[in-house]
Amino acid sequence: MTSSISGRVGGTIGGFAVSCVTTAGRITGRIGGNIFGADVDVRVDPRLGVITGRIGGVVIGKSVDIKFRPDRVWGRLGGTVIGNDVDISGTDRITGRCGGIVIGFDCNLMASHGSMTGRLGGGIFGKSVDIEISEDFPPIVSALTGCHHILLLQGHA
């Protein structure tokens, strides 16, 4: 089956588009624009509960090493030295933290009827989220795509 993760993280000014295609075992596409953006190419293995691959290019990009269950994703975007932890959980309401205690952001999202809305970060420095979510994976996997956007494109990674 093929579906998509598409929409926007952030507003008309200062936000970025999310445009990814999902299949039974892969997410590919782009977060951000043609100049300020990143390619997405990750493999999702529900049997093993892992998401691996790369967000961004070979030089300016981050490796993805994430574990997941239908109600939780946790792991690392980037390497051991220059990387960020990700730990979010939930099914309909998805919450958690991405990045560190000082340089990081909270996740507060609601998934309902094939879409996800909410906020990544706080009321002042955060970004609104309004995306259509994949039918191939649990909503938490689509939430992770939005978190990757902030970590990679907004300088938290």
N, C-alpha and C positions, 0 to 999 in steps of 0.2 A: 504494500500500500504506500502511496505517496501523499504527503500533505505538506503544510508549510508552517513556518514561524515567521510572521510578518507584522509590521506595525512601526511603532515609534517609542524610543526611550528619550525623554526630554521633550520640551516644547518645540514650537516652530523655529524659535531662535535658540540656538545652543543645544538642540537635540540632534539625534541621529536616527536614521531609518534602520530597521532590522528586516532583512530579506533572505530567508533561508528555506531550503527544501529538505524535507525529512523523508527517509525511507526506513525500512525495517531495521537497518543497522547503521545508519549514517545521517549526519547533519552537514550540509554544505551550503555555502552562500556567502553573504556579506553583512557586516554590521558597520554602519557609518556610510559615508559617501565615497566617491571615486578617489578623492585626494586624502581626506582624513577618514580613513576607514580601515577595516581589516577583513581579510578572507577568513572564512570558517570552514574547517575540514576536520571533523571529529567522527570517530566511530563509537557507536553505542552498542554494548553487548548486554542485553537484559539478563541473559543466562548467567553470566559472570558478575553482573552488576558493576560494570566499569564503563567509563567514558574517557577515551584517549584520543590524542591527535594534536592539532595545532590551531591557534587563533592568531592571525596575522601572517606576515611573511617569514622567510627564512632568517633574515637579519633582524628586523623589528617585529618580533612576534613572541608568543608564549606557548610553551608546551602545556597540554592539558592532561592531568592525571587525577581523575575524579572517580570516586566510588558512589554507587547509588542504589537505593531501594525505591519503591513507588512513592514513599513519603519522606525521603531524605536524600540529599546529595552532600558529600563532604570530600575534601581533598585539596589539591593545590593547582593553581594556575601560575605557571612559571616554574623556575628551578628552585633549588634549596636556598640559594643566596638571594636572588632577586625574583621573588615570587610572592604570591598571596594565598592565604588559606581561604577556603570557602566552606561554610557549614550552614545550610538552610534546610528547613523541614516543613512539612505540611502537605495537605492534599488540596483542600479548597482555599484555606488561608495559609500562605507560605511566608514564613518569617525566618530570621537568622541573621548572620553576620558574614560579610565578605571583607577580607583584608584584616589588618591588625586592630589592636585596641585604639591606637592613636590615628593611624592613617588607614581608614576603612570606612565601611558604611553598613547600615542596617537595611534589611530587606523586609518589606511589608506589602505583600501582594495578595490579591483575591482572584481565584480562577473560577469561572462560571460560564457555562454554555459556549465553550469553545474560545473564550477570550480571557485575557488576564489584564487587570488594571491595578494600580497602586503606586507605590513609591519605593525608589531605591535611594537611600540616604535620608537626611533630615529635611525639615520644612524649608530651610534656607538654601543649603548647598546640595540638596538632592535632585533627583530627576523623576518626573512622572513616567509611568509605564502604561502603554495601551497597545497590546499586541494580540494577534490571533495566535492560538497555541496549536501545537502539533497533535494530530490524532494518533500518531504512531507511538508516542511515548507518554508517560504520566506528565501532568502539568509541571511538576518540579523540574523536569528537564528543560522545558521552555523557559522557566524562570532563570535557570542557570545561564541561558544564552543572553538574557538581559544583564545579568551580573557580569558576564564576560565583557560586555560592552563598556560598562563603567570602569572595570578594572584595567582594561587595555587602553581605551580611548581617552579617558579622563585623567590619566596620570597617576592612578592609584596602584598601578602595577609596575 
